[in-house]
Structures are given as structure tokens and as C-alpha cells.
Amino acid sequence: MPRLTVFLFTAALAAAGCGGTDAGAKGASPSESSVNVTTIAAVEQPIKRFIRVSGTLNAQEDAEVAAEVAGRVIATPVERGSRVGVNTELIRIAAAEGEAQAAEARANAAQIEARLGVSAGEPFVAERVAEVANARATLQLSRTELERAQRLHQQQLLSQSEFDQKKAQSESAERQYDVARNGALQQYQSLLAARARVTVAQKALADTTVRAPFAGVVGERFVSVGDYVTRGTKVASVMRVDPLRVELTVPEQYVSAVATGSAVTFEVDAYPGETFTGQVRFVSPSVTADTRALTIEAIVPNAAGRLKPGFFATAQIEQAKMVAGVLVPATAVRTVSGTARVFVLAGDRVEERIVTTGQAIGERVEITSGLKAGEQVVSTGVERLVDGVRVVAR
């Protein structure tokens, strides 16, 4: 009988255990929870396209200034890096010889002016010259006497020989007048030449001071006090650094998208995270044969002088035409291991989509593939979501 008792007790325990398991399974099926999310529709709108290129900043103008006259350098008031304005003195050359030559030229011109009786700025009239005026008076007198002699000769009151004498005197007076007038004209041409020599001498005197051709920065000074320079000797280099030029190379496939006036934004390593702007001024008329690329230049304001010639620039060029694109808030995109994802509302659940992103435009980002305009995407809290989770959209 003991064996039978043990068997029945074991069976009872087994039955009790099975009943307890079923009750526990039924109690472990809780209702599925939902996640509250905010959604927004993907919108399609025209956006500005940009071409990413690189290039170098160059000075707007870069001149190597040379001496125009020979002489000894007596002053160098600028150094490398000095900011100069237009006509600022760069070097000064001894001017004693130039001053003497200018004084001599002015004296020669003044001598001829006195001989002709003219002053600087007055028009030249040959009849005002003394020699010409005397010859003209003599000519008028001889013509009057000839007319009187002719009347007397016709009345047979004057012999033929006397009439011929008066006629010869009149002709001689006319030739003397012509000679005097031509002489005055020649002297006036000599005066013009003397005045030209004055101008040349004064320019040579002014050229003893070498000046900056434009406002900018002195890049290098090549001479020192005591050096002897000749005409054409380079004395300093001056660079115009406001504005600057940024020279960029555009791949051939983007040639049609670049035009004069397009906006350019760029960054330089010297100022991380800071953006500078410019405008395309020049587009090369041809593509280089070796690189199959187009060279363009943009003008960049640089009033503060922070940008320097030679900086390497990473730029974006605004394309001439706007193209429609699908935009979503940047917060709607979740990037994991380099793969971008968005969560699209599908009924009361979300669907995970792998997408390709394009340009960032303010607080929004372009989706180039994987999403259509009008679809509702979760805009915040995407890090809490997984594919297929139930959501409550607001």
C-alpha cells in the first residue's frame, strides 16, 4: 500500500504544477505600449546647389615697383609688412642733380618766352613779336609809298627808274616780313621744346621719390640707404590685399553651372569653422587640356586684413540654376556607422528607411533618395525608435 500512496501523491503534485504554469503564462501577456512622437511632412522646394572646389587666395594686385631715375638711395621709410596708401613714399633718391636739371630747363624756357614776349598759358601770336611787328610796319609803309609812286608814274610825274626803285623796296619789305614771321614761328617751336624739357626734368625730379602705385601692403623692400640704383632697378613690392582674389578650379562637368556673379563661400585652415564669402568675377574662356578643368576667380572683401595671399581655400560655388529637392529637419535624420536613416509614419507604426542625404540648408537637410515629398517623418527623438514600433503622432 505504501507504493500506491506515493504514486497518487506524485500525480497530484504534477497536476497542481501544470495548473500553476498555465495561470502564470496567462498573467505574463501585458498590453503593447506606444511611443509619443512629433512628425512633419517632407517638403519639396527649389534649393540652391553648390559645387565643392578648392583653390588659393591671391593678392588683387602685386606690383614690383622700380626706380625711374638713377641715383643714390637716401631714405627708406617703409619696411616689409608696412601698410601704405596710394602715392605713399617707398624710397627716396638723392635729388640734387635732378633739381639742377629742372632749374636749367626752366631758365631756357623763360629766356625764349622773354624773347618772344609771351608768358606761360598765353596763346602765341607771331605779330606780337617785336621783329615781326617792325617788319610788318616797314611792309605797310613800303606798300603805301608804292601806291603813291604808281599814281605819280601814271601821271608822268615820276620817272620809270624811281617807280622801279619803290617797287623793289616794297618787295624787299615783304620778304623781310616773311623772314621775321618764320623766325618767330621757329622760336616758338623752340619754346615748345624747352617747355617739354622742363616737363621731363620736373618728372625726373619727382621720380627721385618712388611711391606706391596703389594702397596695400609692402611685401618686400629690395634696397637700403646708400645703395645706388639705376632706371628699372626693383626697389619694393606692393600687394593690394583688399579685396583678394580666390582662384578656383572647377571640374569640366560643372562648367555650365558656373557663371559670372555666382556667390562663393569658403573656409581656410587659419580660421576653423569660419566662413568667408565672395563673388565670381572671371570665368576662363577655355578648359585646360591637362586637367580638363575650368579656372575661375572670385573677389573676396578683406577690409580687416585677416585673409592672407597664399591661404588654401575650400569653397562652395553657388550654381546658376535652382533645382527642386526634398527637405526634412536635420533632427529627423539618424546616422549610424555612416548610414543615414529616417522613420516614416505608416499607420500607427513607424518604418525605418535608409536614405541618402544631400546639402544642409540651415536647420534642414536634403534627402536625395529613399524618401518622397509629403511623407510624414518623425522629427524628434528618433534615437528611441526601432523599425515597426507603435507610435502616437502629434
VOPAGU-2260 file (C-alpha; in pm, 1 decimal, decimal comma):
REM VOPAGU-2260
SITE   aa  ch    i         X         Y         Z
SITE  MET   A    0       0,0       0,0       0,0
SITE  PRO   A    1     283,7     249,0      59,8
SITE  ARG   A    2     381,0     240,0    -309,9
SITE  LEU   A    3      27,7     322,6    -417,9
SITE  THR   A    4      17,4     618,1    -177,8
SITE  VAL   A    5     341,3     763,4    -315,1
SITE  PHE   A    6     216,7     731,9    -674,1
SITE  LEU   A    7    -107,5     913,9    -602,0
SITE  PHE   A    8      73,1    1192,7    -418,7
SITE  THR   A    9     316,0    1238,3    -710,0
SITE  ALA   A   10      32,1    1254,5    -961,0
SITE  ALA   A   11    -143,6    1514,3    -752,4
SITE  LEU   A   12     170,5    1730,5    -741,7
SITE  ALA   A   13     215,3    1703,5   -1118,8
SITE  ALA   A   14    -142,9    1809,3   -1180,7
SITE  ALA   A   15    -102,1    2102,6    -944,9
SITE  GLY   A   16     221,7    2204,9   -1118,0
SITE  CYS   A   17      61,3    2204,3   -1464,7
SITE  GLY   A   18    -224,8    2420,2   -1345,3
SITE  GLY   A   19      14,8    2673,0   -1193,0
SITE  THR   A   20     217,9    2705,0   -1514,7
SITE  ASP   A   21     -85,9    2789,5   -1729,4
SITE  ALA   A   22    -201,0    3052,7   -1485,9
SITE  GLY   A   23     144,1    3216,6   -1485,0
SITE  ALA   A   24     163,0    3223,0   -1869,0
SITE  LYS   A   25    -171,0    3394,1   -1897,1
SITE  GLY   A   26     -68,4    3661,3   -1647,2
SITE  ALA   A   27     260,9    3742,9   -1835,7
SITE  SER   A   28      97,1    3888,8   -2155,8
SITE  PRO   A   29      94,2    4268,9   -2087,5
SITE  SER   A   30     -61,9    4515,0   -2348,5
SITE  GLU   A   31     189,6    4665,3   -2602,8
SITE  SER   A   32     294,6    5029,3   -2516,7
SITE  SER   A   33     317,7    5321,5   -2766,9
SITE  VAL   A   34     580,9    5595,3   -2807,4
SITE  ASN   A   35     474,5    5959,0   -2836,2
SITE  VAL   A   36     643,6    6127,8   -3135,1
SITE  THR   A   37     626,9    6450,1   -3333,5
SITE  THR   A   38     602,1    6417,0   -3711,6
SITE  ILE   A   39     642,7    6658,0   -4000,6
SITE  ALA   A   40     590,3    6624,6   -4373,2
SITE  ALA   A   41     889,4    6612,0   -4606,9
SITE  VAL   A   42     862,8    6913,5   -4834,9
SITE  GLU   A   43     985,0    6968,0   -5187,9
SITE  GLN   A   44    1113,1    7311,9   -5285,4
SITE  PRO   A   45    1374,1    7472,7   -5512,9
SITE  ILE   A   46    1712,7    7489,7   -5343,9
SITE  LYS   A   47    2043,8    7641,6   -5432,8
SITE  ARG   A   48    2302,8    7391,0   -5547,4
SITE  PHE   A   49    2669,6    7426,0   -5470,1
SITE  ILE   A   50    2987,4    7290,8   -5627,9
SITE  ARG   A   51    3262,9    7199,6   -5383,3
SITE  VAL   A   52    3607,1    7301,8   -5510,2
SITE  SER   A   53    3941,3    7417,5   -5374,3
SITE  GLY   A   54    4180,3    7696,5   -5461,9
SITE  THR   A   55    4425,4    7959,7   -5342,5
SITE  LEU   A   56    4392,7    8319,7   -5227,9
SITE  ASN   A   57    4594,8    8572,2   -5427,1
SITE  ALA   A   58    4653,2    8944,8   -5396,5
SITE  GLN   A   59    4426,3    9162,0   -5608,7
SITE  GLU   A   60    4736,2    9340,2   -5742,5
SITE  ASP   A   61    5102,4    9250,1   -5690,8
SITE  ALA   A   62    5346,2    9507,6   -5829,1
SITE  GLU   A   63    5724,9    9514,4   -5816,8
SITE  VAL   A   64    5794,7    9887,1   -5812,0
SITE  ALA   A   65    6111,0   10004,7   -5990,4
SITE  ALA   A   66    6315,0   10325,9   -5987,6
SITE  GLU   A   67    6261,7   10563,3   -6281,6
SITE  VAL   A   68    6589,0   10754,9   -6237,1
SITE  ALA   A   69    6944,1   10668,2   -6135,5
SITE  GLY   A   70    7090,4   10784,9   -5807,9
SITE  ARG   A   71    7188,1   10709,4   -5450,1
SITE  VAL   A   72    6917,6   10594,3   -5208,0
SITE  ILE   A   73    6897,9   10836,7   -4915,5
SITE  ALA   A   74    6580,6   10720,8   -4733,7
SITE  THR   A   75    6369,5   10403,6   -4698,1
SITE  PRO   A   76    6067,3   10495,6   -4481,5
SITE  VAL   A   77    5886,0   10158,4   -4520,7
SITE  GLU   A   78    5957,4    9802,4   -4413,3
SITE  ARG   A   79    5812,8    9463,6   -4503,8
SITE  GLY   A   80    5452,8    9439,8   -4390,6
SITE  SER   A   81    5400,5    9816,2   -4380,3
SITE  ARG   A   82    5054,5    9928,0   -4485,7
SITE  VAL   A   83    5071,9   10203,7   -4744,9
SITE  GLY   A   84    4824,5   10423,9   -4925,1
SITE  VAL   A   85    4831,7   10527,7   -5286,8
SITE  ASN   A   86    5137,8   10752,5   -5354,7
SITE  THR   A   87    5294,0   10670,9   -5017,5
SITE  GLU   A   88    5672,0   10720,9   -5028,7
SITE  LEU   A   89    5860,5   10390,7   -5057,3
SITE  ILE   A   90    6218,9   10515,0   -5108,2
SITE  ARG   A   91    6386,1   10848,9   -5179,8
SITE  ILE   A   92    6680,6   10906,8   -5415,2
SITE  ALA   A   93    6924,0   11198,8   -5397,1
SITE  ALA   A   94    6767,1   11486,5   -5593,7
SITE  ALA   A   95    7048,8   11743,8   -5631,8
SITE  GLU   A   96    7118,6   11659,4   -5995,9
SITE  GLY   A   97    6750,2   11649,1   -6081,8
SITE  GLU   A   98    6690,0   11986,8   -5921,2
SITE  ALA   A   99    6975,0   12143,0   -6121,4
SITE  GLN   A  100    6846,5   11999,9   -6447,3
SITE  ALA   A  101    6495,4   12122,2   -6375,7
SITE  ALA   A  102    6624,2   12473,3   -6293,8
SITE  GLU   A  103    6827,2   12482,2   -6618,0
SITE  ALA   A  104    6529,7   12371,5   -6824,7
SITE  ARG   A  105    6304,6   12636,0   -6668,2
SITE  ALA   A  106    6565,5   12907,8   -6734,5
SITE  ASN   A  107    6596,6   12812,6   -7102,7
SITE  ALA   A  108    6220,9   12820,7   -7145,2
SITE  ALA   A  109    6193,9   13156,4   -6970,1
SITE  GLN   A  110    6464,5   13303,5   -7195,9
SITE  ILE   A  111    6275,7   13210,1   -7512,6
SITE  GLU   A  112    5946,6   13334,1   -7364,3
SITE  ALA   A  113    6106,5   13672,2   -7296,0
SITE  ARG   A  114    6245,8   13688,9   -7649,1
SITE  LEU   A  115    5903,0   13618,3   -7796,6
SITE  GLY   A  116    5718,1   13829,7   -7545,3
SITE  VAL   A  117    5484,4   13553,3   -7432,9
SITE  SER   A  118    5402,4   13408,5   -7093,2
SITE  ALA   A  119    5310,5   13056,3   -6990,9
SITE  GLY   A  120    4946,5   12986,8   -7064,7
SITE  GLU   A  121    4906,7   13265,0   -7320,6
SITE  PRO   A  122    4833,9   13185,8   -7687,5
SITE  PHE   A  123    5116,7   13262,4   -7930,0
SITE  VAL   A  124    5058,4   13541,3   -8186,5
SITE  ALA   A  125    5351,8   13595,4   -8424,3
SITE  GLU   A  126    5258,4   13962,1   -8494,4
SITE  ARG   A  127    5322,0   14044,6   -8126,6
SITE  VAL   A  128    5689,5   13957,8   -8159,4
SITE  ALA   A  129    5897,9   14279,6   -8189,5
SITE  GLU   A  130    6090,7   14176,9   -8500,4
SITE  VAL   A  131    5771,8   14071,3   -8676,4
SITE  ALA   A  132    5589,5   14387,9   -8574,7
SITE  ASN   A  133    5875,1   14606,5   -8712,0
SITE  ALA   A  134    5888,2   14413,4   -9039,5
SITE  ARG   A  135    5511,5   14442,4   -9074,2
SITE  ALA   A  136    5523,0   14820,8   -9021,4
SITE  THR   A  137    5800,9   14855,7   -9278,5
SITE  LEU   A  138    5598,5   14645,6   -9523,6
SITE  GLN   A  139    5285,7   14859,1   -9480,2
SITE  LEU   A  140    5490,3   15178,0   -9533,6
SITE  SER   A  141    5656,3   15044,7   -9849,0
SITE  ARG   A  142    5317,9   14942,2   -9990,6
SITE  THR   A  143    5179,2   15289,2   -9927,5
SITE  GLU   A  144    5479,0   15453,1  -10098,0
SITE  LEU   A  145    5447,9   15213,0  -10390,8
SITE  GLU   A  146    5080,2   15303,9  -10439,5
SITE  ARG   A  147    5171,5   15677,2  -10435,2
SITE  ALA   A  148    5458,3   15621,7  -10680,2
SITE  GLN   A  149    5229,5   15428,4  -10911,5
SITE  ARG   A  150    4980,6   15718,5  -10929,8
SITE  LEU   A  151    5261,8   15968,4  -10996,8
SITE  HIS   A  152    5407,8   15740,0  -11260,3
SITE  GLN   A  153    5073,4   15716,5  -11436,4
SITE  GLN   A  154    5055,4   16098,2  -11437,6
SITE  GLN   A  155    5411,6   16101,0  -11578,7
SITE  LEU   A  156    5527,2   16292,9  -11271,4
SITE  LEU   A  157    5769,0   16013,5  -11166,5
SITE  SER   A  158    6033,2   15852,4  -11377,9
SITE  GLN   A  159    6035,7   15483,8  -11454,9
SITE  SER   A  160    6356,8   15429,7  -11260,2
SITE  GLU   A  161    6216,2   15588,1  -10945,9
SITE  PHE   A  162    5898,4   15380,8  -10976,9
SITE  ASP   A  163    6101,2   15062,0  -11017,0
SITE  GLN   A  164    6301,8   15153,3  -10707,9
SITE  LYS   A  165    5985,2   15191,9  -10497,8
SITE  LYS   A  166    5854,5   14861,7  -10626,5
SITE  ALA   A  167    6177,9   14682,6  -10537,3
SITE  GLN   A  168    6169,9   14834,6  -10187,3
SITE  SER   A  169    5813,6   14704,3  -10135,2
SITE  GLU   A  170    5905,8   14354,8  -10247,5
SITE  SER   A  171    6210,0   14357,9  -10018,1
SITE  ALA   A  172    5998,1   14468,8   -9722,5
SITE  GLU   A  173    5751,3   14183,2   -9788,7
SITE  ARG   A  174    6034,0   13926,9   -9791,1
SITE  GLN   A  175    6175,2   14069,1   -9467,8
SITE  TYR   A  176    5832,7   14037,5   -9306,8
SITE  ASP   A  177    5807,5   13674,0   -9411,3
SITE  VAL   A  178    6156,1   13603,7   -9276,4
SITE  ALA   A  179    6074,8   13771,8   -8944,7
SITE  ARG   A  180    5746,3   13585,0   -8910,2
SITE  ASN   A  181    5905,0   13248,3   -8996,3
SITE  GLY   A  182    6181,9   13319,2   -8747,5
SITE  ALA   A  183    5924,9   13390,4   -8476,7
SITE  LEU   A  184    5743,6   13063,9   -8553,7
SITE  GLN   A  185    6072,6   12873,6   -8532,1
SITE  GLN   A  186    6148,3   13033,5   -8198,3
SITE  TYR   A  187    5802,6   12935,9   -8076,4
SITE  GLN   A  188    5873,3   12572,9   -8168,5
SITE  SER   A  189    6198,0   12604,5   -7974,2
SITE  LEU   A  190    5991,0   12731,2   -7680,5
SITE  LEU   A  191    5764,8   12426,1   -7701,6
SITE  ALA   A  192    6071,7   12202,5   -7698,1
SITE  ALA   A  193    6210,9   12391,5   -7397,9
SITE  ARG   A  194    5883,4   12356,1   -7213,9
SITE  ALA   A  195    5885,4   11981,7   -7289,4
SITE  ARG   A  196    6235,1   11962,9   -7142,0
SITE  VAL   A  197    6101,4   12138,5   -6832,2
SITE  THR   A  198    5830,5   11874,6   -6803,0
SITE  VAL   A  199    6082,2   11592,8   -6841,5
SITE  ALA   A  200    6315,0   11749,5   -6587,2
SITE  GLN   A  201    6035,0   11802,2   -6338,1
SITE  LYS   A  202    5921,3   11443,4   -6381,1
SITE  ALA   A  203    6276,8   11318,7   -6327,2
SITE  LEU   A  204    6289,7   11530,6   -6011,6
SITE  ALA   A  205    5956,7   11390,2   -5891,8
SITE  ASP   A  206    6076,6   11035,9   -5971,9
SITE  THR   A  207    6351,7   11067,9   -5714,0
SITE  THR   A  208    6073,1   10974,9   -5471,4
SITE  VAL   A  209    5941,8   10626,4   -5555,2
SITE  ARG   A  210    5578,1   10596,8   -5447,1
SITE  ALA   A  211    5326,5   10316,3   -5403,3
SITE  PRO   A  212    5106,7   10275,0   -5713,2
SITE  PHE   A  213    4805,1   10172,4   -5501,1
SITE  ALA   A  214    4700,2   10115,4   -5141,7
SITE  GLY   A  215    4819,0    9787,0   -4997,7
SITE  VAL   A  216    5094,2    9615,4   -4803,1
SITE  VAL   A  217    5468,6    9619,6   -4869,0
SITE  GLY   A  218    5569,1    9262,5   -4942,2
SITE  GLU   A  219    5943,6    9320,5   -4972,5
SITE  ARG   A  220    6194,8    9605,8   -4982,5
SITE  PHE   A  221    6490,8    9529,6   -5209,5
SITE  VAL   A  222    6722,9    9828,0   -5143,9
SITE  SER   A  223    6872,5   10005,8   -4843,8
SITE  VAL   A  224    7009,1   10352,0   -4772,9
SITE  GLY   A  225    7335,9   10400,0   -4961,8
SITE  ASP   A  226    7254,2   10165,7   -5248,2
SITE  TYR   A  227    7294,7   10306,6   -5599,0
SITE  VAL   A  228    7001,3   10232,2   -5824,6
SITE  THR   A  229    6958,9   10273,1   -6198,1
SITE  ARG   A  230    6647,9   10312,6   -6408,3
SITE  GLY   A  231    6449,4    9989,2   -6382,6
SITE  THR   A  232    6600,9    9867,6   -6053,5
SITE  LYS   A  233    6332,0    9698,5   -5841,7
SITE  VAL   A  234    6308,4    9873,5   -5506,5
SITE  ALA   A  235    5996,9    9723,3   -5339,6
SITE  SER   A  236    5694,4    9501,9   -5396,6
SITE  VAL   A  237    5343,6    9615,6   -5303,8
SITE  MET   A  238    5036,3    9393,0   -5279,9
SITE  ARG   A  239    4672,9    9503,3   -5281,9
SITE  VAL   A  240    4504,4    9280,4   -5023,0
SITE  ASP   A  241    4158,1    9435,2   -5012,2
SITE  PRO   A  242    3988,4    9281,8   -5191,1
SITE  LEU   A  243    4162,7    8950,0   -5253,6
SITE  ARG   A  244    4119,4    8709,2   -5543,2
SITE  VAL   A  245    4048,0    8342,0   -5484,1
SITE  GLU   A  246    4144,2    8128,8   -5781,6
SITE  LEU   A  247    3942,2    7806,6   -5803,6
SITE  THR   A  248    3949,6    7504,0   -6033,2
SITE  VAL   A  249    3609,5    7370,6   -6143,0
SITE  PRO   A  250    3575,4    7020,8   -6297,4
SITE  GLU   A  251    3462,4    7010,2   -6657,6
SITE  GLN   A  252    3119,2    6858,7   -6582,3
SITE  TYR   A  253    3020,9    7167,2   -6380,5
SITE  VAL   A  254    3120,5    7426,6   -6640,7
SITE  SER   A  255    2761,2    7502,6   -6740,5
SITE  ALA   A  256    2664,6    7559,6   -6376,4
SITE  VAL   A  257    2913,8    7842,1   -6314,8
SITE  ALA   A  258    2854,9    8199,7   -6422,6
SITE  THR   A  259    2990,3    8545,5   -6350,0
SITE  GLY   A  260    2820,9    8686,1   -6041,6
SITE  SER   A  261    2772,4    8349,0   -5869,5
SITE  ALA   A  262    2819,2    8350,8   -5493,5
SITE  VAL   A  263    3120,5    8172,8   -5341,0
SITE  THR   A  264    3160,6    8068,9   -4977,6
SITE  PHE   A  265    3484,5    7922,0   -4849,8
SITE  GLU   A  266    3683,8    7828,7   -4542,1
SITE  VAL   A  267    4054,9    7848,5   -4465,0
SITE  ASP   A  268    4259,0    7645,1   -4219,7
SITE  ALA   A  269    4367,0    7957,0   -4030,8
SITE  TYR   A  270    4011,0    8019,9   -3905,9
SITE  PRO   A  271    3840,5    7682,6   -3845,3
SITE  GLY   A  272    3462,1    7691,2   -3863,5
SITE  GLU   A  273    3450,4    8045,7   -4002,5
SITE  THR   A  274    3301,5    8110,4   -4344,3
SITE  PHE   A  275    3400,4    8386,8   -4587,1
SITE  THR   A  276    3208,5    8499,8   -4893,4
SITE  GLY   A  277    3294,4    8628,8   -5240,4
SITE  GLN   A  278    3155,5    8667,3   -5589,1
SITE  VAL   A  279    3271,6    8517,2   -5918,6
SITE  ARG   A  280    3423,1    8789,6   -6136,6
SITE  PHE   A  281    3609,9    8593,3   -6404,3
SITE  VAL   A  282    3537,6    8264,2   -6578,4
SITE  SER   A  283    3811,0    8129,7   -6806,5
SITE  PRO   A  284    3701,7    8103,8   -7170,8
SITE  SER   A  285    3864,2    7760,7   -7208,3
SITE  VAL   A  286    3922,0    7435,3   -7022,3
SITE  THR   A  287    4282,4    7334,1   -6957,7
SITE  ALA   A  288    4387,3    7035,2   -7166,2
SITE  ASP   A  289    4582,4    6852,3   -6894,3
SITE  THR   A  290    4335,3    6874,1   -6605,3
SITE  ARG   A  291    4009,9    6911,9   -6803,3
SITE  ALA   A  292    3910,2    7181,4   -6556,7
SITE  LEU   A  293    3797,6    7541,4   -6570,7
SITE  THR   A  294    3971,5    7822,7   -6385,1
SITE  ILE   A  295    3756,1    8090,7   -6223,2
SITE  GLU   A  296    3831,8    8387,4   -5999,0
SITE  ALA   A  297    3616,8    8534,9   -5725,3
SITE  ILE   A  298    3656,6    8867,6   -5547,7
SITE  VAL   A  299    3668,8    8848,0   -5167,0
SITE  PRO   A  300    3637,0    9155,8   -4938,7
SITE  ASN   A  301    3922,2    9175,3   -4686,7
SITE  ALA   A  302    3887,6    9509,9   -4509,4
SITE  ALA   A  303    4018,2    9370,9   -4179,4
SITE  GLY   A  304    4318,2    9211,2   -4349,6
SITE  ARG   A  305    4264,0    8875,6   -4180,4
SITE  LEU   A  306    4292,9    8678,5   -4502,4
SITE  LYS   A  307    4641,1    8647,5   -4648,4
SITE  PRO   A  308    4760,3    8578,6   -5002,8
SITE  GLY   A  309    4861,9    8215,2   -5030,8
SITE  PHE   A  310    4592,5    8073,7   -4798,9
SITE  PHE   A  311    4441,6    7745,5   -4921,1
SITE  ALA   A  312    4063,3    7771,8   -4954,4
SITE  THR   A  313    3792,6    7504,7   -4959,2
SITE  ALA   A  314    3499,1    7662,5   -5136,7
SITE  GLN   A  315    3139,4    7615,6   -5243,0
SITE  ILE   A  316    3019,1    7785,7   -5559,0
SITE  GLU   A  317    2652,5    7860,6   -5596,9
SITE  GLN   A  318    2517,5    7711,4   -5919,6
SITE  ALA   A  319    2334,0    7939,9   -6155,8
SITE  LYS   A  320    2012,0    7731,7   -6160,1
SITE  MET   A  321    1797,0    7618,9   -5867,7
SITE  VAL   A  322    1676,5    7255,9   -5861,6
SITE  ALA   A  323    1391,8    7109,6   -5654,0
SITE  GLY   A  324    1487,2    6890,8   -5358,6
SITE  VAL   A  325    1313,7    6707,9   -5070,7
SITE  LEU   A  326    1389,6    6859,7   -4729,3
SITE  VAL   A  327    1339,7    6734,8   -4373,2
SITE  PRO   A  328    1459,1    6871,7   -4037,6
SITE  ALA   A  329    1813,9    6771,6   -3954,6
SITE  THR   A  330    1683,2    6623,4   -3627,8
SITE  ALA   A  331    1481,3    6369,2   -3827,8
SITE  VAL   A  332    1794,8    6204,4   -3965,0
SITE  ARG   A  333    1978,9    5948,3   -3757,2
SITE  THR   A  334    2323,1    5843,6   -3878,3
SITE  VAL   A  335    2475,0    5518,6   -3755,3
SITE  SER   A  336    2809,8    5392,8   -3887,7
SITE  GLY   A  337    2790,5    5634,4   -4177,6
SITE  THR   A  338    2438,8    5526,7   -4282,3
SITE  ALA   A  339    2157,6    5781,6   -4262,2
SITE  ARG   A  340    1808,8    5673,5   -4157,0
SITE  VAL   A  341    1469,1    5832,7   -4109,2
SITE  PHE   A  342    1149,9    5693,8   -3956,3
SITE  VAL   A  343     839,6    5729,2   -4173,4
SITE  LEU   A  344     490,9    5714,0   -4022,6
SITE  ALA   A  345     294,5    5414,8   -4156,0
SITE  GLY   A  346     -44,6    5395,8   -3983,8
SITE  ASP   A  347      16,0    5367,7   -3609,2
SITE  ARG   A  348     372,8    5242,3   -3652,2
SITE  VAL   A  349     699,9    5375,3   -3795,3
SITE  GLU   A  350     900,9    5235,0   -4081,6
SITE  GLU   A  351    1278,0    5274,0   -4083,2
SITE  ARG   A  352    1416,2    5399,9   -4415,3
SITE  ILE   A  353    1778,1    5415,9   -4525,8
SITE  VAL   A  354    1822,5    5744,9   -4711,9
SITE  THR   A  355    2091,3    5943,1   -4890,6
SITE  THR   A  356    2146,1    6297,8   -4773,7
SITE  GLY   A  357    2246,4    6595,2   -4983,6
SITE  GLN   A  358    2307,6    6956,6   -4891,0
SITE  ALA   A  359    2242,3    7103,1   -4549,1
SITE  ILE   A  360    2024,9    7415,6   -4571,0
SITE  GLY   A  361    2003,3    7589,6   -4237,2
SITE  GLU   A  362    1834,8    7353,4   -3989,7
SITE  ARG   A  363    1712,7    7122,5   -4266,3
SITE  VAL   A  364    1885,2    6863,6   -4478,9
SITE  GLU   A  365    1816,2    6743,6   -4830,5
SITE  ILE   A  366    1716,3    6381,5   -4890,0
SITE  THR   A  367    1824,5    6275,5   -5237,1
SITE  SER   A  368    1692,4    5916,1   -5223,8
SITE  GLY   A  369    1476,5    5695,5   -5000,6
SITE  LEU   A  370    1201,3    5947,9   -4926,7
SITE  LYS   A  371     925,5    6122,7   -5119,1
SITE  ALA   A  372     776,9    6465,7   -5068,9
SITE  GLY   A  373     465,6    6459,1   -4847,5
SITE  GLU   A  374     562,4    6154,7   -4640,9
SITE  GLN   A  375     544,6    6208,5   -4265,3
SITE  VAL   A  376     872,6    6160,7   -4081,6
SITE  VAL   A  377     946,8    6161,2   -3710,7
SITE  SER   A  378    1122,0    6490,9   -3640,6
SITE  THR   A  379    1244,3    6442,5   -3281,9
SITE  GLY   A  380    1351,5    6159,7   -3055,3
SITE  VAL   A  381    1445,9    5925,0   -3338,4
SITE  GLU   A  382    1715,1    5768,2   -3120,2
SITE  ARG   A  383    1435,8    5596,3   -2916,3
SITE  LEU   A  384    1275,2    5431,4   -3217,0
SITE  VAL   A  385    1316,9    5099,0   -3393,4
SITE  ASP   A  386    1153,8    4970,8   -3707,8
SITE  GLY   A  387     786,6    4876,3   -3657,8
SITE  VAL   A  388     736,4    5027,3   -3310,8
SITE  ARG   A  389     388,1    5155,9   -3231,3
SITE  VAL   A  390     373,1    5537,1   -3201,3
SITE  VAL   A  391     125,3    5810,1   -3118,1
SITE  ALA   A  392     186,1    6100,5   -3356,8
SITE  ARG   A  393     132,4    6461,2   -3260,7
